[in-house]
Amino acid sequence: MIKALVVDDEKRVRRGFIALADWSAYGISIVGEAKDGASALALLGEREIDMMFVDIGMPGMSGFELIDQARSRYPKTKAVILTCYHEFDYVQEALRIGAIDYIVKTLLNKSNVDETLQRIVKRFEWERRHTAGGAQRPFEAAMVLAPKGRAARDDTPPASLAPEGKPRRVGGGLWLWSAQAEQAESWLRELPAHVAGRWHAALVTAGADDRVSAREAERAIAERLPVRLFYRGSGDAGDRAIALNELKIDAGPTPAELDAAFAEWSECRWLLYGEDWRKFVLQIEQWQIDPARLQDWLRSLAAEWAPYLGWRGGAGDGAGLADVLGDPETLHDWKQWKSWLSAAAHLTQQRLAELSLSREVFGSLIRAVLYMKGNAGRDLNQDEVARRIGMSRSYFSQCFKKFASGEAFGDALRKLRLTAAKALLVGTDLPIRDIAGRVGFEDDKYFSRLFRDRTGLLPSEYRSAGQELQHEGGRP
């Protein structure tokens, strides 16, 4: 018997649906009911369930979310969508994320229930045979779309894009079609520009010596293909053909080695010296660092150093980082990032010449700012920072003012402290008094006045606005 679960937020609808048919006549046994997605997932964890009938428009966890979670956690459980007329536009998307069929609730009655359930059982049996065989059959080739950037992660590929066969979501926002190599090569060449703008496309093929099941191949694709695509970039169809054995997980750096590398790179010597630039690029490419972590670090670095390193326009012209170098949020692969960073290094060299500072002094000033950031909560003064980087106080003061575009040490330190306060306001629930103390202000009332003068908002108002923006998926 096919063990089935009915998931709908309306008890009356669940009971009416269950009473509509003699389920045992179709080899189906209704073994449970759930009023929402969370209850359904709990039942899936407790019982062996082969099929679930899911209302697509439930409040809270929607039918889409339930199917998506169940597919990754309980892949043997198949889903059938329960929908209404006004929800019909969503059926196609539900089918693409794993549902095997759908029922229009308003049309189901005694006269057509037999035809409907026979169709669903037939489809279920086909899916079960296909899944059982597919898990063990040798992998040959697959077409894959991987999202570019955060915005595309929740996208669904256009229906017109899919070759014959249903795409499968395999984790990390990837969509996969099993295919023959010749079909996939044609698909890559003809990929529409509007799709290529939001998705990395790849053809993954097995080599002559590969003996890998389809399930093992899909796992490797989900885990490693986004990394390979990030470092290979988006070339022509030939460049986007990837052998399955390229997706083997190599021994990368230990967490301690990676943390040490990021700390060293934060000193920005790679912006000043050609040899350090070559080592920086080579290390990233050899290690193939997780793209999400690398890009978060690079975007943070760009925001922090743009005011000091000439990555913004001159005083009064209003040009920001995106105007001068391009918006880092639009960069989606390592080739683009490397080009952007090369341009940033060129601007840094220009800034160096404009300020008539040596590379050694410029590098020391970068280390000074890093020290100020790391010790902003202490009673820090100019003498201590100058000693830290091996300069006299007077020479440091003179050079720092140049480096900070005319800003004195005290003003720059206050700005760094306020930046640290912003992060704590949005990222923690610490009381404002504690935050003031952590970033170097003994008087929390003075801190609040200064914060409002510089930002136009009280710390409490900034916290509320920033948390609301984060909830909506933006950045404070």
N, C-alpha and C positions, 0 to 999 in steps of 0.2 A: 504493500500500500504506500501511496505517496502521502507523507505526513505534512499537513498544511497548517498555516497560521493565518488568521485574518486580523489585519491591522487597520483600524479606523477609529477616529476620535468620537464618533457617535455610536452609542450602544445600540440604539434602535436600528441603525443601518447595518451594523455587524450581524445582529440577530436575524434581520430580514434577509440578508445575503446568505447566511448559513441555512436558513429554512427553505431557500428557493430550490434546492436540488437534493436528489438522493446521491450524495457524494460517493458512497461506497460503490455505486454502479459504475463509476468512472475510475475506480481504484484509488480514490482519495479519502483520507481520514482527516477531519478537522481536529487537530490536537490542542488548539489553544486560540485565545483571543488577546489582543493588546489594544489599549486605547491611545497609545502614542509610541513614538520611535524608541524612547528609552526603555519602555516596558518590553517592546519587541526584541530589542538587543539582549535584554536580560533573559528572555525566554529562549532565544537562540543559543545563549551560553549554557542554559540548563538542559535543553532537550535537543534531540536530533530532529531537525526540521528540514524537509526537502524543498518546500515551496511556501512562499508567503504572498498573500493578496494584500496589496498596500494602497491605502488612500493617498493620492498624490498631494492633496492640499491640507494636510493636518497642520494645526498650529504648533509652534515650537519647532521640533525637529521635523522637517518636511519629508515627504516620501522620497525625494531626490537624495537627501542626506542619509536617510535610513538605508536605501539601496546601496549607496556608495560605501557606507561603513560596513554593511553586511557583506558586500562583495569582497572587501579586503580581509575581513575577519572570519567569515564563514563562506568561502567561495563555492561550496557545494550547494548552498541554498539558492534556489532560483526565485525570481520575483515577477509577479504579475501586477500591473498597475490597475487601480480602480479610479476611474476619472469621470468627469461630467462634461457637458458640452463646452462650457466656458474655459475648461482647463485643457481642451484637446490640443491646443498649440504646444503644450509641454510634453506630449506623449513621445514625440520623436526624440527629444533630449533624454527622456527616461529610458527609452529603448537603447540609446547609445551608451548609457552608463551601466547597462547590464540587465535591464528588465527583458524578459523573453516574450511578453505579450501584454495586452491591455484589455480591460472590460469597461465599456461605457455604462455606468450604473443606471442611468436614466433609460437606457434601451434594453437592459437585461430583463427578461420575463420568462414565464413558463414555456412559451412557444419557441424561444431561441436558446434557452439555456443548454440544451443537449448539444447543439451544433457548436456553441461557444466553448463548452468544457471539453468536448472531444478535440477541438482544435488546440486548446491549451495543453492537454495531456500529450497529444502527438508532438507538440513543440517541446515540451518538457523532456520526453523520452529522447528526442533527437539531440537536445542540448546535453543530456546526461551521457549519451553515447559519444558525442563529439568531444566532450570534456574529458571523459575517461580515456579515450584514445589519444586525444591531443596532448595529454599530460606526458605520455610516454613516447609519442611519435618523434622521430628525429627532426630537429629544427633545420629549416632550409633558408628562409629569408623572411624579412618583415619590413614593412614601411612604418616609420615612426614620426610623429610630430611631437616636439617638446616646446613648451611655452617660452617665449622670450620675455624676461622680466616678470615683475610681480603681477602686473595688470592682466596678463594672459593666462595665469595659472588656473583660473576658474572658467576659462573659455571652453567652448565645445567646437570642434572643427566644423566648417560648413558642410551641410548634408551633401551638396553637389560635389564635394571634394572626394568623398569616399569611393574607392573602387568597389568592385563586387565583393560582398562580404561585409560583416558588421565590425566596426572598430571596437577595440577593447581598451578600457582605461587601465593602465598597469602601474599606477603609482606616480607621485611627483608631478601630476598633471599631464603625463605622457599618454598619447593615444597610439595604438598599434593595430596594424592590419597584417595578417599573414598573407604572403603573396609569393609568386614566382619572381625570380630575379629580373627577367625581361620586362614584366609588367611594372615592377617597381622603378626600374630605370626610366621608363617612359613617364611615369608619374612624377618623378623628381624633376625631369626636364621641363614639364608642362605646369609646374606649380605656379598658381597665380601670384602676382606681385603682392596683392593685399594680404595673402596668407603668409607669404615669405616674410612680410614685415612684422608679423606677430609670432611666428613659429619657426623654430629650427626644424628642418626636415632631414631625414636620414634614411638610408637603405642599409640594413644590417643583414649580412649574409654569413652563412656557415662556410668554413673552409673544407677542403677535401678530407682533412684529417680530423675534423671536429665530429665528435660523437656526443651530442648534447640533446636532451629532450626539449620540447617546446617550452615546458614549464621552467626548466633551468635557464633557458635562453631568455625568457621574459623577465625572470628575476634579475639576471645580469644586466639586461637592458634598463630596467627600472632603476637599478642602483648606480650604474656607471655611465650610461649613455649621456645624461645631462652634463657630466664633467667633461667627457670627450668632446661633445659638441661645443661647449664653452671654449675649450682651448684650440679646437680646430677651426672654429668660425663658420661662416656661411659662404662657401665658395660655389662653384658650379656643381652639376650633378655628380661628376667624378670625385670631387673633393668630399662630397657628402656620403659616399659609399664607405661603410665601415665594416671591417671583418669582425666577427664575433669574438675572436681571440684577442682583439684589441681591448676588450672590455674586462679582461682579467684584472683583479684588484692587485696592484703592486704594493710592496711594502713602502709606505710613505714615512714621513717624519713622525716622531713621537709627539704627544701633546706638548711636552716640555721644550722640545726642539722648535716646534712651530711657534710657541709663545715667545721664545728667545729671538726667533727670526723677526717676528712682528715688532718686538721691542727695538731691535737693531734698525729695522727699516724705518721706524718712526723718527729716527734722527735725520732722515732725508739726505744722507750722503750720496745716495743714488741720483739725486737731483743736481749734485754739484760736480761729481767726478765720473768720467766715462767708464773707468774700470768698475766702480761700484754699481753703475747702471747695468753693465753687462752681467755682473754677478746677481744682481737683484732679479733681472728678467730670467736668467738661466735657472735660478733656484725655484722660482714660481713655476716655470714650465716643467722642470724635472719632477717636482713634488706634486704638480697638478692639484693645488690646494682647492678645497671645497669652494666652488664659485660663490655661494651665498656669503660665506665668511669673508672671502677676499674682497668681494664688492662692497660689503658693509664697511670694512676697514678703509677701503679706498675712498668711498664717499665721505666717511667721517674725516679722513685726512684732508680731502679737498676742502671741506667746509671750514676746518680748523685753520689751515695754512693759507687760504686764499688772500686774507688781508695782509699777510706779511710777505708773500713771495711773488707779488706782481701778477696774481691770477685774476685780478679785477681791474676795471678801468681806472684811470686817474681821478684825482679829486675833482668832484663837481660834474663828471660826465655821466654819472648814474649807471654805468655799466657794471653788471654783476658777473659772477663766475660763468654762468651759462652764456652770457653775451661774448665773453672773451675767449673761453675755451670750448664752449658747448656744454650742455646739461649732462652731468654724469648719469642722471636717471635714464637717459636714452641709450646708454651703452649696454650691450647684451652679450658680448663675447670678448675673449682676451685680446684678439687682434684690434678691436675697437679701443679697448682700454689701453693697450700698449701705445697706440697712436696718440691717444689723449694725453697719456703720461709723458710721452716724448715732447709733445707741444708744451706741457707744463714745465718740463725741465728747461726747454728753450727760453720760456718766459722768466724762469728763475735766474738763468744766466744773464738775461738782459737786466733784470732787477739788480743783480750783483754789480754789473758795470755802472748802472745809473747811480748807485749809492757809493761808488768808489770804495767798496769793501773787498777784502781778499776772501777767497773761499774758506780759509781757516777761521777768519773772524765771523763770517756768515754762518758757518757750521756751529761755531760756539754760541752765537745768538739763538740759533734753533734749539740747542741744548738748554740754554737759559730759559726759554719759554716752556720747554718740556718740564724743567725743574719747577718752574713757577706753577704749572698746572698740577704737578704731583704733590705740591706742598702748599697749595692755596689756603688750606684750612689752618695753617700755622701762622704765627706772628712773623711773617717773612719781610725782609727788607733788602734794599738794593746792595748793601755791602756783602751780605751772605751770598747772593746770587752771583755777584762779580767774582768773589773768591772761588765759588764753585766751578766757574769756567776759566779761571786763571787770568782774570783781567783786573786792572786797577778800577776803583769805583768811578773815577772821573771819565776814563776812557770808555768803560762799559756804558755809563749814562749817555755819553755822546753818541756812541754807536747804536745803542738800543733805540734812541729817539729817531734816528734815521730809519732803522729797521721797522719800527712800528708806525711809520708814516707820520712822524711828528708827535706821537703820543708819548707822554712821560711814563716812567716806570710805574708810578702809583696808579695812574689811570688805567694802564694796561692790566695791572694786577686786579683792580676792581672789576674790570670787564671779564677777566678769566673766572673770578669768583662768582659773578652773576651767571655766567654760562654754566658753571658747575651747579649752581642753585637751580637753574631751570631744569636740568636733567633730574635732580633729586625731587623737585616738585612734581614732575610728571611720572617719574619712574618709581617713587616710593610713597608710603603713607606717613612718613615722618612729620611730626609737628613742625610748623614754620620756625618756631624758636630753635629747635634742634638743627634744622637745615642751616639757619643763619650761623650758628656756632660751628657747624661742620665746614663751612666755606670761608671761615675767617672773620665773621662779624660778631663781636661780643654783644652789641646792642641790637636786639631783633627789631626794635622800632625804627632805628636808623636804617637797618637793612630793608625794611618794608618801604620806607620813604624813598631810598635810593633805587630800589627795584621799580617802584612806580614811576619815578622820574625817567629811568632809562627805557622802560618797556611800555609805559602807559597803562599798566595793569598792576594791581596789588598781587602779591604772591598767591593768595587764595584764588583770585580771579584767573591768574595764569594757569594754576593747577587745574581748575575746572575746565578751562578752554582747551588745554593740552590733552587732558584725559578724554574729553569728548571727541577731539580730532583723532586720537589713537583708536578709539572705539569704532570710528567710521573708516579706519584703514589708512588715514593720512599720517603726516608727521607734524609734531608740534613745532 
